[in-house]
Every structure is written in structure tokens, then in C-alpha cells.
């Protein structure tokens, strides 16, 4: 069964840090983090290719860092200098090799709340 399992969300004060992790059950190509705040559309936060090329939303550049471990099929999101507007459910997304082709899969989501 193909799975993406996320961990690391929680409550943090403004200016604080959190680290999200996601483990895939198979070989991955691209991996990414998205987020969805209440009443808003899901948006791309950061993405990383298997070769390590990254892409970030303008709103998180310089504060959030995406990284991956190809051997373990994991992706992390280090979040520093968090702001209340970063509050959202964060979803891991990955292209996972299944039966000879890559399919697009989502994690269950993890809540990040930035509040004093």
C-alpha cells in the first residue's frame, strides 16, 4: 500500500521553529509540501526534485527550507521565523513509483498553528 506519513506539526509562538517530516513507502521523484489555511485554497509551499533542485513560494523564502533523503524516501521542511499567517494544515506530496510508473500521492496532513 502506497503511503505518505507526516509528522512534526504543532503549536508554536511567532518567531519560533518547527520541523515537518514525511516518509514515503516507495521510490519517489519530486516531493513537496503544500498548505491549506481555513477558507483558502491549497498552495505550494516548497518543492524539491530527486536531484535536489528546490522551489519556494515567495512568502516563505528565507524562512523555510526543504530537504530530502533519497535513500530513505523522506522529505523534511524546516520552518524558522514562523508567522501567524503560516498557520495551516500542511500536506506532503510526492510522485511515487508504483508498478513501473509514477503516481501522485498525498499525506493525511499535519496542523501547524502559529500563535501567542
C-alpha positions as CSV (number, residue, x, y, z in Angstrom):
1,X,0.0,0.0,0.0
2,X,1.4,3.4,-1.0
3,X,1.7,5.8,1.9
4,X,3.0,9.2,2.8
5,X,3.2,9.6,6.6
6,X,3.8,13.0,8.0
7,X,4.9,14.2,11.5
8,X,6.1,17.2,13.3
9,X,3.2,19.7,13.3
10,X,2.0,21.5,16.4
11,X,1.6,24.9,18.2
12,X,4.4,27.4,18.2
13,X,4.8,31.0,19.1
14,X,5.5,33.7,16.4
15,X,9.2,33.7,15.6
16,X,9.5,30.0,16.6
17,X,10.6,27.0,14.7
18,X,9.1,23.6,13.7
19,X,10.3,20.8,11.6
20,X,7.9,18.7,9.5
21,X,8.9,15.2,8.2
22,X,7.3,12.9,5.6
23,X,8.2,9.3,4.8
24,X,7.1,7.7,1.6
25,X,6.6,3.9,1.2
26,X,8.4,3.8,-2.2
27,X,10.8,5.4,-4.5
28,X,10.0,9.0,-5.1
29,X,10.7,11.5,-7.8
30,X,9.5,15.0,-6.9
31,X,8.5,15.7,-3.3
32,X,6.8,18.8,-2.0
33,X,4.9,20.5,0.9
34,X,1.6,22.2,0.4
35,X,-0.6,24.0,2.9
36,X,-4.2,25.0,3.2
37,X,-5.5,27.6,5.6
38,X,-9.1,27.9,6.6
39,X,-11.2,29.4,3.8
40,X,-8.3,29.4,1.4
41,X,-7.1,27.2,-1.5
42,X,-4.3,24.7,-1.1
43,X,-1.0,26.3,-2.1
44,X,2.5,25.1,-2.8
45,X,5.0,25.9,-0.1
46,X,8.2,24.2,-1.3
47,X,9.2,21.5,-3.7
48,X,12.4,19.5,-4.3
49,X,13.4,17.2,-7.2
50,X,15.3,14.0,-6.8
51,X,18.4,15.9,-7.9
52,X,18.0,18.5,-5.2
53,X,16.6,21.4,-7.1
54,X,14.2,23.5,-5.0
55,X,11.4,25.9,-5.5
56,X,9.7,28.0,-2.8
57,X,6.6,30.2,-2.5
58,X,7.7,33.9,-2.2
59,X,6.0,34.1,1.2
60,X,8.4,31.6,2.7
61,X,11.7,32.3,1.0
62,X,14.5,32.7,3.6
63,X,12.4,31.2,6.4
64,X,11.5,27.7,5.3
65,X,13.9,25.1,3.9
66,X,13.0,21.8,2.2
67,X,15.4,18.9,2.1
68,X,15.2,15.2,1.2
69,X,16.9,11.9,1.7
70,X,16.6,9.8,-1.4
71,X,17.9,6.6,0.3
72,X,15.1,6.8,2.9
73,X,12.5,8.4,0.7
74,X,11.9,11.2,3.1
75,X,11.4,14.9,2.8
76,X,11.6,17.5,5.6
77,X,10.5,21.1,6.0
78,X,12.5,23.2,8.4
79,X,10.4,26.2,9.4
80,X,12.0,29.1,11.1
81,X,10.8,32.6,12.0
82,X,7.2,31.4,11.8
83,X,4.4,33.9,11.5
84,X,0.7,33.7,12.3
85,X,0.0,33.6,8.6
86,X,1.9,30.3,8.3
87,X,-1.0,28.7,10.3
88,X,-2.4,25.9,8.1
89,X,-2.7,22.2,7.5
90,X,0.5,21.1,5.8
91,X,0.4,18.3,3.3
92,X,3.2,16.2,2.0
93,X,3.0,15.4,-1.8
94,X,5.1,13.1,-3.8
95,X,5.4,11.3,-7.1
96,X,5.9,7.6,-6.0
97,X,7.0,4.8,-8.3
98,X,4.3,2.1,-8.4
99,X,4.1,-0.7,-10.9
100,X,6.6,0.9,-13.2
101,X,5.1,4.4,-13.3
102,X,4.9,7.4,-11.0
103,X,1.7,8.3,-9.4
104,X,0.8,11.5,-7.4
105,X,0.1,10.9,-3.7
106,X,-0.8,13.0,-0.7
107,X,-0.2,12.6,3.0
108,X,-3.0,13.0,5.6
109,X,-2.0,16.5,6.6
110,X,-0.5,17.9,9.8
111,X,-1.7,21.0,11.6
112,X,0.7,23.9,12.2
113,X,-0.6,26.7,14.4
114,X,1.5,29.9,15.0
115,X,0.0,31.8,17.8
116,X,1.0,33.6,21.1
